[in-house]
Amino acid sequence: MKKVAVITGGGSGIGADTAKRFAKEGIRVCLFDLKESRAENVKDEIIREGGDAFVLDIDVSDEERVTYGLEQVVKEWGQIDILFNNAGINGTLNSIEEMKAEEWDETIHTNLKSTFLMMKHTIPYMKKNGGSMIITSSINGNRTFSNFGMSAYSTSKAGQVAFMKMAALELAQYHIRVNAICPGAIDTNIEQNTDRKESVEKIEIPVEYPEGAHPLEQKSGSADQVADVVYFLASDASSHVTGTAMYVDGAESLL
């Protein structure tokens, strides 16, 4: 029987490339995305290539919408084997002093609360047969702390890794594996969800790398390179891997 995957933020970037990679491996894919038109394009491409996919308009920080979406997946395909918690925003980049509470809340809710909600409500569907949950975290908040103005984003990403480790231990009894990826600079459109305030200039400390900031390839990574790692964590090839944060950054965060 084909495995079933739910991907949040599946309409672009890492989510879209992972959906296509999953489909090529025979995995059925449901895309949760607020921007349905982009996700529909991904779905159409998957179907043209012979795969199975459908799209749901889901705000992953809304518990009612999350439970509805997961119910629709199970109604359609009878199971959920893989959850890729990928949806997220950079949010507002601001100094801590000048950041508004609502700016902080938006980033924490979109990135961290949604991870909790998606995992919480997927557990019942995975408890019988096990499964794999993967979270898109970041080098920010885990290895890198010099991206000024990103205190809310980095906090949400650090929180995701801590939550992943707690969940990995708690859910091991059900053979549900939980891991995270921590990408560095990746060519995606996440900058569309970024609001950089002028106050950031006041708090920045110069960080210079004369020989380049990307040691492995001298450039940012690509979404399909990250998708390869996500597929590994979703597949049986990683059957003994859980509670692990995998860095996908070409050594960028080691500088």
N, C-alpha and C positions, 0 to 999 in steps of 0.2 A: 504494500500500500504506500502511496506517495506521502511524504511528509508535508506538513503544512506550516508555513511561517507567517508571522505577523510582523510587519516592519513599520515603525512610526517615522514620520518624515521621509516617506518613500518616494516623494515626487522629484527629488533632485539630489545631486551630490553623492555622498556615501550611501544614502538610503537607496537611491535609484540604481546605482551600480551594483549594490549588493542584491537587490531584487532581481536584476538581470542574471547575476551569477548564480543565485539560487535556482532560478528557473531553468538555466542551462543544465543544472545538475538534477533536474526532475522534481524540484520542490515547488509545491503550490504556494503562491504568494498573495497575501492581502495587504494592501497599502493603506495605512492610516495617514491622511494628510489634509490640512486645512485648504491648501491650494489644489483643489481637485483637478483642475485642467492640466497641471503639470503631471500629476500622478496618472491621469488618464492616458497621457502620452506614453508613459512608462508601461502601463498595462497593455496598451495597444501593441507596443513593440514586442513585449513578451508573448502575447497571443500570436502575433505574426510569425514568431519563431517556434511556435508549437507548444508554448507553455501555458500554464493556468494562472490567471490573476484576476483580482477585482479590487475596486477602490471604495473606501468609505471616508466620508467627510467627518473627521473626528478631532475635537479639541482634546488633546491627551491630558490636559490639566483639569478636565471636567469629568468627575467620577461617573456621572450618569451616562455621558457619551462613551466613556471607556467601556463600561459594562455592556452597553448596547452593542458597541462594535464587536466585542469578543463573542457575544451571543450570536451575532450574524455570521461570524466566521465558522463557528461550530455548527450552526444550522446549515451552512453551505457545504462544509467539508467534513464535519463530524469530529474534528480534533484540532489541537494546536500542539505542535512539537517544538517550534522554535519561536522565540520572541526576541526581536532586535529593537531595543530601546534606543532609537537614533535621533528622534526629534529634539531640537534645541535651538537656542538663540544666543548670540553674543550679548544682546540686550543693550542697556545704556552703559557707556564707558564714562565714568565720572570719578572725581575725587571722593573719598569717603566722607569728607566734611560736607560736600555740596550735593551728594547723592540723595535723592528723595526716597522716602520709604516705599512709595509705589513703584519706583524704578527698580529697587532692590527686590521687591515682592514679585514683580513680573518675571525677572530672570530666575529666581528661586522656584517659583511655581511652574514655569515652563520647563525648566531643566530637571529639577530634583523631585518636586511633587509628582510630576507626570511619570517619572521612573517608578516611584513607589506605587502609584495607582495601577499602572500597567502590569507590574509584577504581581501585586496583591491579587488582582482579579484574574490573572492567568494561571496562578497556582492550582486552583481546583481542576482545571482542564489538563494539567500535566501530572497530577499526583499519581494517577494509576500507572502510566507508562513511562514516566520520566520525560526529560526534555532538556533543552539548552536555552538559557537566557543570556543575551549579550547586551552590554550597555556601552554607548558611545560617551566616554568621558573625554579627557584631554590631558596633554602635558601640563596645561595651566592648572595650578592648584595642587599638582602632584609632584612635578619636578621643576616647573618653571613658575617664577613669581615676579618677573620683571616686565610683564605686560601691564603697564600702569593704567589705572582706571578700570581694570577688570576684576575688582574685588568681589563683586556679586557673582560673576561668571566663574571665577576660580573657586569660590566657596561652593558653588553648586557642583562643580566637577570633582572637587575633593570629597564632597559628601556622597557623590555617586559611587566612588571607589570604596569608601567605608561601608556604605550600604550593601554593595556587591559582596564584600567579604562576610558581612553578617548573614546575608541571604544564602551564600554558598554553604556555610556551615549548617544553617537551619534547614535548608532544603535537601541536603545530601541524602537524608534518609529516604527521600522519595526519588532518588536518582535524577534530580533536577540540578544540572550544572549551571553555575552563574559566573560569568567572567566579564571583563571590561576591556575595551580598547582605548588607548590614549594616543590619538593622533597629534602630530605637530602641525606645521603649516601644510594644508592640503588645498588643492585648487577646487573650491566649491563656491557656492553663492551665499554662504552664511553672512557675508558682509552686508547683504541686503537687510539683515535683521540687526544691524549695529547702529547705535546712535552715539557718536563720539562727541562729548561736550568739550568746550574750550578749557575748562578747568583742568583737564588732564595735562595740558602743557605746563601748568604750574607745579605739578608734582613729579614730572618725569625725571629720571636719573639716566644720563646717557649710557647706553650699552652698545659697544661697538665691537664688531668682529671683522678686523681688516682682511682676513682670508676667506670670508664668507660665512654665512650662518647655517648652511646646510652641508655638513661634512661629507655625507655619503654620495650624493648625486649633484651637489651644487645647485639644487633647485627644490622647490616645493614638491611634495608628493602628489600622487593622483588618487582620485576616489577609487579607481579600480584596484590599486595596490592595497588600500584599506579593505576593500571588499574581499580580497583573497584571504586576509586574516580572519575576517568575520566568518567566512565560509568554513575555514579550518575549525574555529571554535564551535560552529554549529554542527559540524560533521562528527562521525564516529572516530575520525582520526585523532580527535582530542578527548576521547572518552575518559581519560584519567586526569583531565585538566579542569579545575574549578577553583574559584577564589583568587583568580590571577588577573592582574592588570598587564596587558601587553602593549608596549610602546611601539608606535608605528610612525617614526619621525626622522629616520635617517641620521640618528645621533644628535639631532638639533638640540634636544633638551640636556645633553651632557656638556654643552659648552658653558 
